[in-house]
Structure formats: C-alpha cells, structure tokens
Amino acid sequence: MEPRRGKFPIKGLLGALLFLAVWAAVLTGARLLGESHARQDTSLLSWLEEKLTGIVPEDPAGTLEHWLYGVEEGENAEPPQDAIIVTAQEWGGEEEDPESDIRIEVESLPEFTTEGQRPTIVIYHTHSHEAYTLEEGQSYVPTGEQRTADPAYNIMAVGEALAQALEEKGFTVIHDTTDHEPPKLGTAYVRSLETIEAIAAAHTEPLLFLDLHRDAYNTGIDPACVTVDGEELARILFVIGSGEGTEGNQFSVRPDYEKNYALAQSLLEQLGTVDPQLVRGISLKTGRYNQHIGDWNILVEMGHNANTLSQALHTVPYLADAIQQVTEMGME
C-alpha cells in the first residue's frame, strides 16, 4: 500500500516566506539603527549576541583572554570586586577600602628569599604601546589613545631605563622588547606568554620577571605623583594574579601567588621608606597574568596615562634601589 501523499503545504510556504521577509526587514532596520548610534557593533544582532553570551562578535579571542587572564575591558575599566588592594595607608599613605572576597594576611606570607642566588631580572611588556601624557616639544605617531609603537615614548623607554639602572648595580638583566600588541591588543597576553616561556626555557638560574605597564587613570588614585628631592615621581601599583580564574574558566596551572605577593610586599616596604605614597598598593586579582612562569613574576604599573614619561623615568632609580635591597636581603 502506497503511503498517503499530503497536499503541498502552500499556506505553510507562504507563512515561511512572510516570516523571512519580516526578519529581513528587522535585520535591515537593526543595521541602520546600529549605524545611527555611536557603537562599534554593526547590527542589533551583534549587540544581542554580546549581551546574551558575553562574547564580543568582533573579538571573540579578546573576550576569551578577558576570561582567562583577568584583562579588563577598555582602558578605564573598574577593578573587579574580587580585588584586594593593600594600600600605602599601612605605610602612612592615603586611605582605600575596596570590597573584596580575597584577603591575604600579611603576617602569614612566606618570607621573600632568593636562597643565596641573585636572580636574573627579566623585563618585558605585554601592553607594549602604552604611553604617557606628552610634554612640550614631544610628539609621536599614535597607535591609539595615548599609545604608540615608538619605543622612545612608550613603556619600553621606562623598561630600558630600569634595565640600565639594574645593570649598573651588577644585575644580569634581560630587557625583552618584543611588541606584543599587534595584531590585536585583546590577545597580547597570549603572545607575551610565548615570549617568557621561551626565556624561561633557555635559562637555568633563578628568574625574576617584571611585566612593566602604564596604568589608566581613574578618579580616586590621586595624587598623580609624589615629590622627592624636587622631582615629581609617578606612583607605582603592583598587580598579583592568584590564577583562580572565573567559574568554568579555572587554570590547570596557577602561579605561586603568595610567593609573588611576598616580593611585591617587600618592594612596597622599601619604596615606602622613600615616600609613603610612592606605591599605591598591591592589587590581587583572580586572573593569572602569566605569573606562573619563572621563580617570581609580578606586574608593575609605572604611573598612569595622566603622568608624563619624565615622571615615570624619575621613579625608575627608586624601584631599582628597592629591587637591589630586597634581593640582597633575600640572599642572606
């Protein structure tokens, strides 16, 4: 017996065509709406996708890096609520009291020690184009707002000055000047990880990694600088990653963040003797920031974009002194 043949569903086909026509009109209107607003998204659908999934359609890799490394979206993003800042208030500086779910008891930190060996200092820059407020007579070709690939004006200039100051103190220093920002800022941590993994694989001696950055200015972090011996010094912020990640995005390899924190704490104490407000504090976040590589690995914010390059460079000798003092005490 032949199966019964149904009638051709003309009404269903017409309904489908009508639905497609309406949907096409919605898409066209959404694109026009998207273009009429000051948005980078090209359509309402992109905006909906970002809101519903958390993934930025134009930069899925950058969104992934945000999840994995704790990278903040945009230059002026607020710190997450799981950040704890041990402020310079403990050393006589200003008051800060951010909410936090993570706290470290300073008394329980392991003592910083190099076990009798002076480490090789590795300076590198994940966000290599970060630049400062231009001073009179200065100019550069920008790659973004207060960003440039010109190493004479971006954060690499600060790294080079620190490398020279440490070499004068007898340290072996590697200043890696790899430009990690291209092709996209949002995936810079992926490329800087490859760089420092290669350095770590090529060395057997203890390595102390410093990822030098220029912070973004936010209200509440004034003063912009401190004055020491008549010079304006950009203030420092240390950033330590616990590597806990976010729910569903935990790391299989995490940093020894207490060891890194102990180094930052020791540097904060030394710099606090120069001026109690020279260090803004220590920010502990759940990202990893590639700090699982090396014997010690910390992120150092050398001022922010409201500072000048000169102010950041004035801070360098004091940071070099602190590194020398801390490592020498750690060798005892």
SULGIBEL-V720477 format. One record per residue. N is the residue number from 0. RES is the residue in one small letter. SS is DSSP state (hx for helix, st for strand, lp for the rest). PHI is phi as a letter, one per 30 degrees, with the letter a starting at -180 (NA if undefined). D_CENTER is the distance of its C-alpha to the mean C-alpha in whole Angstrom. Layout:
n->{N/N}
res->{RES/RES}
ss->{SS/SS}
phi->{PHI/PHI}
d_center->{D_CENTER/D_CENTER}
//
This chain:
n->{0/1/2/3/4/5/6/7/8/9/10/11/12/13/14/15/16/17/18/19/20/21/22/23/24/25/26/27/28/29/30/31/32/33/34/35/36/37/38/39/40/41/42/43/44/45/46/47/48/49/50/51/52/53/54/55/56/57/58/59/60/61/62/63/64/65/66/67/68/69/70/71/72/73/74/75/76/77/78/79/80/81/82/83/84/85/86/87/88/89/90/91/92/93/94/95/96/97/98/99/100/101/102/103/104/105/106/107/108/109/110/111/112/113/114/115/116/117/118/119/120/121/122/123/124/125/126/127/128/129/130/131/132/133/134/135/136/137/138/139/140/141/142/143/144/145/146/147/148/149/150/151/152/153/154/155/156/157/158/159/160/161/162/163/164/165/166/167/168/169/170/171/172/173/174/175/176/177/178/179/180/181/182/183/184/185/186/187/188/189/190/191/192/193/194/195/196/197/198/199/200/201/202/203/204/205/206/207/208/209/210/211/212/213/214/215/216/217/218/219/220/221/222/223/224/225/226/227/228/229/230/231/232/233/234/235/236/237/238/239/240/241/242/243/244/245/246/247/248/249/250/251/252/253/254/255/256/257/258/259/260/261/262/263/264/265/266/267/268/269/270/271/272/273/274/275/276/277/278/279/280/281/282/283/284/285/286/287/288/289/290/291/292/293/294/295/296/297/298/299/300/301/302/303/304/305/306/307/308/309/310/311/312/313/314/315/316/317/318/319/320/321/322/323/324/325/326/327/328/329/330/331}
res->{m/e/p/r/r/g/k/f/p/i/k/g/l/l/g/a/l/l/f/l/a/v/w/a/a/v/l/t/g/a/r/l/l/g/e/s/h/a/r/q/d/t/s/l/l/s/w/l/e/e/k/l/t/g/i/v/p/e/d/p/a/g/t/l/e/h/w/l/y/g/v/e/e/g/e/n/a/e/p/p/q/d/a/i/i/v/t/a/q/e/w/g/g/e/e/e/d/p/e/s/d/i/r/i/e/v/e/s/l/p/e/f/t/t/e/g/q/r/p/t/i/v/i/y/h/t/h/s/h/e/a/y/t/l/e/e/g/q/s/y/v/p/t/g/e/q/r/t/a/d/p/a/y/n/i/m/a/v/g/e/a/l/a/q/a/l/e/e/k/g/f/t/v/i/h/d/t/t/d/h/e/p/p/k/l/g/t/a/y/v/r/s/l/e/t/i/e/a/i/a/a/a/h/t/e/p/l/l/f/l/d/l/h/r/d/a/y/n/t/g/i/d/p/a/c/v/t/v/d/g/e/e/l/a/r/i/l/f/v/i/g/s/g/e/g/t/e/g/n/q/f/s/v/r/p/d/y/e/k/n/y/a/l/a/q/s/l/l/e/q/l/g/t/v/d/p/q/l/v/r/g/i/s/l/k/t/g/r/y/n/q/h/i/g/d/w/n/i/l/v/e/m/g/h/n/a/n/t/l/s/q/a/l/h/t/v/p/y/l/a/d/a/i/q/q/v/t/e/m/g/m/e}
ss->{lp/lp/lp/lp/lp/lp/lp/lp/lp/hx/hx/hx/hx/hx/hx/hx/hx/hx/hx/hx/hx/hx/hx/hx/hx/hx/hx/hx/hx/hx/hx/hx/hx/hx/hx/hx/lp/lp/lp/lp/lp/lp/lp/hx/hx/hx/hx/hx/hx/hx/hx/hx/hx/lp/lp/lp/hx/hx/hx/hx/hx/hx/hx/hx/hx/hx/hx/hx/hx/lp/lp/lp/lp/lp/lp/lp/lp/lp/lp/lp/lp/lp/lp/st/st/st/st/hx/hx/hx/hx/lp/lp/lp/lp/lp/lp/lp/lp/lp/lp/lp/lp/lp/lp/hx/hx/hx/lp/lp/lp/lp/lp/lp/lp/lp/lp/lp/lp/st/st/st/st/st/lp/lp/lp/lp/lp/st/st/lp/st/lp/lp/lp/lp/lp/lp/lp/lp/st/st/st/lp/lp/st/st/lp/lp/lp/lp/lp/st/hx/hx/hx/hx/hx/hx/hx/hx/hx/hx/hx/hx/hx/hx/lp/lp/lp/lp/st/st/st/lp/lp/lp/lp/lp/lp/lp/lp/lp/hx/hx/hx/hx/hx/hx/hx/hx/hx/hx/hx/hx/hx/hx/hx/hx/hx/lp/lp/lp/lp/lp/st/st/st/st/st/st/st/st/st/lp/lp/lp/lp/lp/lp/lp/lp/lp/st/st/st/st/lp/lp/st/st/st/st/lp/st/st/st/st/st/st/lp/lp/lp/lp/st/lp/lp/st/lp/lp/lp/lp/lp/lp/lp/hx/hx/hx/hx/hx/hx/hx/hx/hx/hx/hx/hx/hx/hx/hx/hx/lp/lp/lp/lp/lp/lp/st/st/st/st/st/st/st/lp/lp/lp/lp/lp/lp/lp/lp/lp/lp/st/st/st/st/st/st/st/st/st/lp/lp/lp/st/hx/hx/hx/hx/hx/hx/hx/hx/hx/hx/hx/hx/hx/hx/hx/hx/hx/hx/hx/hx/hx/hx/hx/lp}
phi->{NA/d/d/d/c/d/d/d/d/d/d/d/d/d/d/d/d/d/d/d/d/d/d/d/d/d/d/d/d/d/d/d/d/d/d/d/c/d/b/d/d/c/a/d/d/d/d/d/d/d/d/d/c/i/c/d/e/d/b/d/d/d/d/d/d/e/d/d/c/i/d/d/d/j/d/c/d/d/d/d/d/c/c/c/c/d/c/d/e/d/c/j/c/d/c/b/b/d/d/a/c/c/b/c/d/e/d/c/d/d/d/d/b/c/h/i/c/d/d/d/c/c/c/b/b/d/c/d/c/d/b/c/d/d/c/e/i/c/a/a/d/d/c/l/d/h/b/a/d/d/d/d/b/c/d/d/d/d/d/d/d/d/d/d/d/d/d/d/c/j/d/d/b/c/c/d/c/d/d/c/d/d/d/b/e/d/c/d/d/d/d/d/d/d/d/d/d/d/d/d/d/c/b/c/d/e/b/c/c/b/c/d/b/c/d/c/d/b/d/j/c/d/d/d/a/b/c/b/h/i/c/d/c/d/d/c/b/c/b/c/c/d/i/d/i/c/e/i/b/d/c/d/b/c/d/d/d/d/d/d/d/d/d/d/d/d/d/e/d/d/d/d/d/d/a/e/c/d/c/d/k/b/c/c/b/d/d/c/h/i/d/d/c/i/d/b/a/b/c/c/d/c/i/b/d/d/d/c/d/e/d/d/d/d/d/e/e/d/d/d/d/d/d/d/d/d/d/d/d/d/d/d}
d_center->{72/70/67/67/65/64/64/61/59/59/58/55/54/55/52/50/50/50/47/45/46/45/41/41/42/39/37/38/38/35/34/35/34/30/31/33/30/27/25/23/25/28/30/30/30/26/26/27/26/22/24/26/23/20/19/19/22/21/17/18/16/13/14/14/11/10/13/12/8/8/6/7/10/11/10/12/11/12/11/13/16/15/13/16/15/18/19/21/24/25/25/27/24/23/23/21/21/19/20/19/20/19/20/21/24/24/27/26/24/25/26/24/26/26/29/31/29/27/24/23/19/17/15/12/10/8/7/11/13/11/14/16/19/22/25/29/30/26/25/23/23/20/18/17/16/16/15/17/18/20/19/21/19/15/13/15/18/16/16/19/21/19/21/24/24/23/26/28/28/29/26/25/22/20/18/17/17/16/15/12/12/16/17/14/11/10/11/10/8/12/13/11/13/16/16/15/18/20/20/20/23/25/25/27/26/24/20/18/14/12/9/9/7/9/8/10/14/15/18/19/17/20/21/19/21/23/26/28/31/31/27/24/21/18/16/14/11/11/8/10/10/14/14/16/14/16/20/21/18/18/17/20/19/17/16/18/16/19/19/16/16/20/18/16/19/21/19/19/23/24/22/23/27/26/25/24/22/20/17/16/15/13/11/12/10/12/9/10/7/10/11/15/16/18/20/17/13/11/8/9/9/12/13/12/14/17/18/19/19/22/21/17/20/22/20/20/23/22/19/21/24/22/21/25/26/24/25/28/29/27/30/33}
//
